[in-house]
Amino acid sequence: MVWLRRISREDQVEEMVRLLACIHDEEPRMTVADEMVWASRPQFGYIVHDGYKWWSRACQEVPGMAARTEQIWSWKIPCNIKIFMWLALQGRLLTKVHRAKWRPEASVMCELCNAECETVEHLFLLCPMGVQLWEALSNLVGLQLRCASLNELWKVMSKTRARGDSKAQAGMESLLIPVGMWAIWTTRNSLIFSNQKFYFENLWESMIHLIQDWGKHLVGLKTVNYTRGTLCIEEQKGPDGE
């Protein structure tokens, strides 16, 4: 017997189609009890090594997933943010819609706008508060950072990491999307767990503080100043003054 569960991602749909094709011509044996079998080693059962190999193959089958996984760990951002970005870009963060699988009685409405269900795409890309943040940040740095999908978001992140007039500027621009997403996520968590009220100004200040902190400690900039709606950066001078 095959139990069908709710599926949303395209790779999950394709996996289910392949499974249904495999069992299409099989006759159910109603007199035999169902039994769990690990196909790779039916005589020994499941082991972690086989599970990792299966997961690695699954990642490679999803277009671009292997490249995303490899690149994320090379970014100059804190380790916990790498894990956060890895989960977000795969749509696996514990949003309210995801949490509803275990707590169906809980509200699934977005904590920031309270107008739509809180999925990863909505929270970071479609929520009016998030859209306002990306538009303001785009105007601040002169880049188009607003995206309509996670795949588009990944493409923009790859472009920002490859551009820039200098290594420091390129490093600074590569922080913008992780900073914006982390500011949205931490603000959302504060509303839920600390019972705080939402103000866009607080979200914006949180993001600017992260840009200044990460710009100095991760990119190596001398100063990162934000005054009168302008972001000014100053690079560290080398030993020869360049």
C-alpha positions in Angstrom: 0.0 0.0 0.0 1.3 3.4 -0.9 0.5 6.4 1.3 0.3 9.6 -0.6 1.2 12.8 1.3 1.0 16.4 0.4 3.7 17.4 -2.1 4.5 20.8 -3.3 8.0 21.0 -4.8 8.5 20.0 -8.5 11.1 17.4 -7.6 8.7 15.8 -5.1 6.0 15.6 -7.8 8.5 14.0 -10.2 9.5 11.5 -7.6 5.9 10.6 -6.9 5.2 10.1 -10.7 8.2 7.8 -11.0 7.0 5.8 -8.0 3.5 5.4 -9.4 4.9 4.3 -12.7 6.9 1.6 -11.0 3.9 0.1 -9.2 1.4 0.6 -12.0 1.4 -3.1 -13.1 1.8 -4.6 -9.7 -1.1 -6.6 -8.2 -1.8 -5.9 -4.5 -1.5 -9.0 -2.2 -4.3 -8.5 0.3 -3.4 -11.7 2.3 0.2 -10.6 3.0 1.0 -8.0 5.7 2.8 -4.8 4.7 6.5 -4.8 5.5 9.0 -1.9 5.5 12.1 -2.8 3.3 15.2 -0.7 2.6 15.7 -1.4 -1.1 19.5 -0.8 -1.1 20.1 -3.5 1.5 17.0 -5.5 2.0 18.9 -8.2 4.0 20.5 -5.7 6.4 18.1 -2.8 6.5 18.7 0.9 6.6 22.1 2.4 7.4 23.1 6.1 7.5 25.7 5.6 4.7 23.0 4.5 2.3 20.7 7.3 3.4 23.4 9.9 2.7 24.1 8.4 -0.8 20.4 8.5 -1.6 20.1 12.2 -0.5 23.2 13.2 -2.5 21.8 11.6 -5.7 18.4 13.4 -5.0 20.2 16.8 -4.7 22.0 16.2 -8.0 18.8 15.4 -9.8 17.3 18.7 -8.8 18.6 21.3 -11.3 21.2 23.5 -9.7 20.8 22.0 -6.2 24.3 20.5 -6.0 25.9 23.8 -7.1 23.9 25.7 -4.5 24.9 23.3 -1.8 28.6 23.6 -2.6 28.6 27.4 -3.0 26.7 28.2 0.2 29.4 26.7 2.3 32.1 28.9 0.6 30.3 32.2 1.5 31.9 34.5 4.0 28.9 34.6 6.3 28.5 33.1 9.8 28.0 29.3 9.9 24.5 29.6 11.3 23.5 31.9 8.5 24.9 29.4 6.0 22.6 26.7 7.4 19.7 29.2 7.4 20.3 30.0 3.8 20.6 26.4 2.8 17.3 25.6 4.4 15.6 28.7 3.0 16.7 28.1 -0.6 15.3 24.6 -0.4 12.0 25.8 1.1 12.6 23.9 4.3 12.6 26.5 7.0 10.1 26.0 9.8 7.5 28.5 8.6 4.0 28.4 9.9 2.7 26.4 6.9 5.5 23.8 7.5 4.8 23.7 11.3 1.1 23.1 10.6 2.0 19.5 9.6 2.6 18.8 13.3 0.2 21.5 14.7 -2.8 21.7 12.4 -4.7 23.8 14.9 -2.1 26.6 14.8 -2.5 29.7 12.7 -0.6 29.7 9.4 -1.0 33.4 8.6 2.1 35.5 8.0 3.3 37.2 11.2 4.4 40.3 9.3 1.3 41.1 7.2 -1.3 38.7 8.6 -2.9 38.5 5.1 -1.4 35.4 3.5 -0.2 31.9 4.5 3.4 32.0 5.8 5.5 30.0 3.3 9.1 30.5 2.6 8.3 32.2 -0.7 5.7 34.5 0.8 7.8 35.5 3.9 10.9 36.5 2.0 9.6 37.4 -1.5 5.9 38.2 -1.6 5.0 39.6 1.8 4.3 43.4 1.5 6.7 44.1 4.3 9.4 42.0 2.6 8.8 43.7 -0.7 9.1 47.1 0.9 12.5 46.0 2.4 13.9 44.7 -0.9 12.7 47.8 -2.8 14.3 50.1 -0.2 17.5 48.1 -0.2 17.6 48.1 -4.0 17.3 51.9 -4.1 20.0 52.2 -1.4 22.7 50.2 -3.3 21.5 50.6 -6.9 20.8 46.9 -7.5 17.6 45.1 -8.4 17.2 42.7 -5.4 13.4 42.1 -5.5 12.6 38.6 -6.8 9.5 36.6 -7.5 10.8 33.0 -6.8 13.6 31.3 -4.9 15.3 30.3 -8.2 15.4 33.9 -9.3 16.7 34.9 -5.9 19.6 32.4 -6.3 20.4 33.9 -9.7 20.6 37.4 -8.3 22.8 36.2 -5.4 25.2 34.6 -7.9 25.4 37.8 -9.9 26.1 40.0 -6.9 28.9 37.7 -5.9 30.5 38.1 -9.3 30.3 41.8 -9.8 31.7 44.9 -8.1 34.5 47.3 -8.9 36.7 45.8 -6.2 37.0 42.7 -4.1 35.7 44.4 -1.0 32.7 45.9 -2.9 31.9 42.6 -4.5 32.1 41.0 -1.0 29.8 43.7 0.4 27.2 43.2 -2.3 27.2 39.5 -1.8 26.0 40.0 1.8 22.9 42.0 0.8 20.5 39.2 0.2 21.6 37.0 3.2 21.4 40.1 5.4 17.9 41.0 4.2 16.6 37.5 4.6 18.2 37.1 8.1 16.7 40.5 9.2 13.2 39.4 8.0 13.6 36.0 9.8 14.8 37.4 13.1 12.1 40.1 13.1 9.5 37.5 12.4 10.8 35.4 15.3 10.8 38.4 17.6 7.1 39.0 16.9 6.2 35.3 17.6 8.4 34.6 20.6 8.8 38.0 22.3 5.3 39.3 21.5 6.7 42.5 20.0 4.8 44.8 17.7 6.0 45.1 14.1 7.4 48.4 12.8 9.1 48.6 9.4 11.7 51.0 10.9 12.9 48.3 13.3 13.3 45.8 10.5 15.3 48.4 8.4 17.5 49.3 11.4 18.2 45.6 12.1 19.3 45.1 8.5 21.5 48.2 8.4 23.2 47.0 11.7 23.9 43.6 10.1 25.4 45.2 7.0 27.7 47.4 9.1 28.7 44.5 11.4 29.3 41.9 8.6 30.9 44.4 6.3 33.6 45.1 8.9 34.2 41.6 10.3 33.5 39.4 7.3 34.4 41.5 4.3 37.2 43.5 5.9 35.9 47.0 5.3 37.3 49.8 7.4 34.0 51.6 7.9 30.4 51.1 6.8 28.4 54.2 7.5 24.7 54.9 6.8 23.6 58.5 7.0 20.7 60.3 5.4 19.7 57.4 3.3 23.2 56.8 1.9 25.5 53.8 2.5 29.2 54.7 2.4 32.0 52.1 2.6 35.7 52.6 3.1 38.1 49.8 2.3 41.1 48.8 4.4 44.4 50.1 3.0 47.0 47.5 2.1 50.7 47.7 3.3 51.6 49.7 0.3 48.7 52.1 0.8 46.6 50.8 -2.1 
